[in-house]
Amino acid sequence: MAEEKDINSAKLGVVKLSVASNGVLVVFKLIVGLAIGSVSVLSEAIHSGIDLAAAGIAFFAVRSSSQPADKDHHYGHGKFENISGFVEAILIFFGAAWIIYESVDKLVHPVSIDRIGWGILVMALSSFVNFAVAQMLFKVGNKADSIAVKVDAWHHLTDVYTSAGVMVGLFLIWLIELIWVGHHVRWIDPVVAILVALLIIKAAYNLTLQSLGDLLDESLPKEENALIARLIKERAGVLSSKNLRTRKAGAAKFIEVDILVDAKMSVAEAHQLTDYITADIEAALSNSTVTIHIEPCTPCSPSACADNCVSTEKRN
């Protein structure tokens, strides 16, 4: 219980840091983008603004998902995190669409870019800050298996690449116009902004699939299902298993399985066996809730039983 409380505190703390860092970066990017007239810098400001809203949603989701199960939510509140991931992805799609719209407008109606050095500086600062925050978010998110925190980490990591891309675009404009005096290549700025938007859309698409998978009760990864099956098979007293069903809600994993045992096994022995299997699975997969149904193993045919059902003939 104390460990779970520490994990929840760590999640809330790192998401608060995400909110603060995004807020500061939005202000700096807006000021510099408006001052120098760079659509790519302004697009990054919008991107960070969306990330700020997403970080706020993540904070709410992490705080809500940590609440224990109650009479109205028997399986806890873990899916708040999955809903958060889905909403964040939708926000990213809208932000990317706005960036593309503004960039195309700037391609058709070019504007001058002044004091490019400030734009390069704020993008370098953004990349550094986002990389540092992303590493902290990934560390906590992976330890807590929190999709809300991991989605927020991917937001920051995407910002690292997009900010670096904008920085390179501005640097190219400055370098080319310095060498090729009198010629303007300001089209690079909106083109880079469009590339940034495409990267954002790709990240949003991946996040949407991940969050929807858990909302629709997609099974755990194949590797984890295989691990569960192996742990069950290796436990003495288990003759076979079938109907393995798994799903996830936030960091919580729910596992259901039917275990076949010797028909002569006593109720007490069967109960103890389920305790052992539950402990094995919970030790291997954190935040697991295991439900086991015990069945007596009787003679069966392949058409009536699961493929791995052990018949009486095989046991004898």
N, C-alpha and C positions, 0 to 999 in steps of 0.2 A: 504493500500500500504506500509506504514511504517512497519507494523507488518510482512508482507511478506518479505520485505527487511531484517529485523532482523533475520528471520528464515533462509533465504538463507545464511546470514553471519555466523550464528551459524553452519549451515551444512558445509560450506567451512572450517570454523575454526577447527571443530572436525575431519574432514577428513585429514586436514593438520597434525594434531596431530597423526593420525593413520599412515600416511606416515613416520613421524619422528620416532615414536616408533618402527615400523617394521624395519626401516633402522638400528637403533642402535642394535636391537636384532639379526638381521642377522649377523652383524659383530661379536658380542660376541659369538654367537653359532658356527659360522664357526671357529673362533680362538680356542675355547675350544674343539670342536669336532675333529678338526685336531690334536690338541695337545695331547689329551688322546686316540684317535683312536676309538671313540664311534660312531657306525653307527646310533644309535637312536638320539644322539645329532646332528649329521650331517643331519639326516632326518628332525629334527626340524628346522635346519637352512634353508633347502630347503623349508620347509613349510612356514617359515617366509618370505623367498624370494618371494614365490608365493603371499603371502599376501601383500608384499610390492608392487608388480606389480598390484595386485587387488586394493589396496588402491589408487594407482596412477590413475587407470581406474575410480575408484569411484569419485576421485577428479574432473577428466575431465567431468564425467557424471553429477555430481552435478552442476558444473559451467555451463555446456551447457543446462541442463534442466531448469535452472532458467531464461533463456532468454524468453522474452514474445513472444506471437504468432506474426507471420509476414505474408506477402502475400503468401509465399510458404509453411508455416506451420500454418494453420488456427487453429489447436487444440493445439498449443504450442509445446514444445520440451521435454515433460515429459518422452517419451519412451526411451530417452537416458539412464535413470536410469535402465529401464528394460533390455536394451541391455547390460549395464554394469554388471548387476547381472548374466546374462547368460554367458558372457565371463569369469567372475570371476569363475563361477562354472566349466567351461571347464578347466581353468587353474588348479583348485584344482584336477580334475581327473588326469591330466597329472602328477602333482606332486606326487599324491598318487601312481601311477603306478611306478614312478621312485624309490620311497621309498621301495616298495615291491621288486622290482628287486634287489636293493642293499642289502636289508635285507636277501633275499634268498642266495645271493652270500656270505654274511658273515656267514650264517649258514653252508654252504658247506665248506668255507675256513675261519675258525675262526681267529680273530686277538686279540691280547692282548689289554687290556684297562688299561691305567695308570692314576694316579692322578684323581681317580673317584670323589673325593671331589669337584673338579672344575666343573665337569659336573653337580653334584647335585646342586651346588651353582647357576650356570647360569640358570638351569631349574626352580629353585625356584624364581629367579629374573624375569624370563620370565612370569611365572604364575601370579606373583603380578602385573607386568606392564600391561599385557594383560587384566587382570580382571578390573583394574582401567580404562583403555581406553575403554573396552567394555561397562562398565556402562555409561560412558559419551556418547558413540555412540548410545546406546539404548535410552537414555533420549532424545537426539536431534532427532534421527530417528523416534521415536514414536510420538513426538510432531509435527514433520514436515511431518509425514507419508511418509518418503522417503525410498524406497526399497533399493537404493544404500547404504545409510548410515546403514540401518538395516542389510543388507548383510555383510557389513564390520564389524558390531558389532558381528555377528555370527562367522565371521572369527576369531576374537580375543577371543571369548568365547570358540571356539573349541581349540584354542591354549592353553587356560588355562588348559583344560582337558588333552590334549596331552602332554604338558610340565610336568604336574603333573605325568602323567603315566610314562614318561621317567625318571623322578626324582625317582619315586618309584622303577623302574627297576634297576637303577644304585645303589640305596641304598641296594636293595636285593643282588645284586652281591657283593657289599662291605661287607655286614653283613655275608652272607653265607661263603665267602672265608676267612673272619676273624675267624669265628668259626670253619669251616672245612678246616683247613690249608692243602695246597697241592692239593686241588680239585678246579676245575674251572667250573663256571656256566655262562660263557660268552655268551652262547646261549640265555640267558634271554634278552640281549640287542637287537639283531635283532628281537626276537619274540615280544618284546614290540614295536619296530618300525613298525612291520606289523600290530599290533593292532591299533597303531596310524593311519596308512594309512587307515584301515577299517573305523575308526571313521571319517576321513576326507572324504572318499567316501560317507558315509551316509549323511554328512552335504552338500556335493556338490549335491547329488541327490535331497535333499529337496529344495535347492536353485534353481536348474534347473527347477523344477516343478513350483515354485513360480514365477520366472521371465518369463518363457514361458507362464504361464497362462495369465499374463497381455499383453504380446506381441501378443497373439492370441485373445485378447479382451474377455477374460473370464469375466463373470458377477461379480458384487460385491458380497461379502459374503451374505449368506441367511439372516443373522441377519439384515444387512443394507438394503437389499431389502424389508424385512418385515417392517422395520422402515419407509421406504419411503411410502409403501402402507398404513400404519396406519396413517401417517401424512396427506396423501391425503384424506383418508376416513373421517378423523375427521374434515376437513375443511368445514364449512357451505357453501352450494351452489353446492357441488360436489354430483352428483347422483350416479356416478360410475366411474371406471377407467379400462383401459385395455392396453395391449401391453407395459408393463413396460420393458424397455431395459436399462441395465447399463453396463458400462465398466470402465476401469481405465488405465491411462497412467502416470507412475511415481506416484506423489502424487495427480494428478488431477483426479477427478471422473466425468464421463459424464452420465447423466440421461435423458432418453426420456420416455414420457408416453402420452397416450391419455386420456383426461378427458371428461366425459359425463355430460352435464348440461341441465337444462330445455331449451327446444327449444325456449321459449319466452324470454330468458335472452338477454339483449342488448349486443352489442359489447363492450361497455365501462365496463359493469359489468363483462363480461367474461375476459376482459383484466386485470381488477383489481384482479379478482380471481386467475389468473395465477401468478400475482405478489405476492400475499399472499402465495400461495403454494411454489413458488420458494424461498421466504424468509424463510419459515418453514424448507424446506429441507436444504438450505444453512446454517442455524443456527445449524441444527443437524449434518450435515456432512460437514466438512470443505473442501475447494478446490473443491466445486461442481459446475458444469455447468449444468443447468436444461433447457430442451426443452420440452414445453408442447403444445400438439395439442388439441384444443377444438372441441368437436362434440356435436350436439344437440341430446338429448336422445329421441328416437322414439320407437314405438312398435317394438319388435324384438322377434325372436324365439331363443331357446338355440342353434340351429344349425347354426344360422347366427351371433350370438354375443358371446362375452366372457362369461365365467361362472358367472362373477359378474355383468353382464349388468342388469340394473334395467329397467324393462319394464314399459310401461305406465300404465298397469293394477295395478302393484305393487305400483306405485306412487299415483294412484287414490284410 
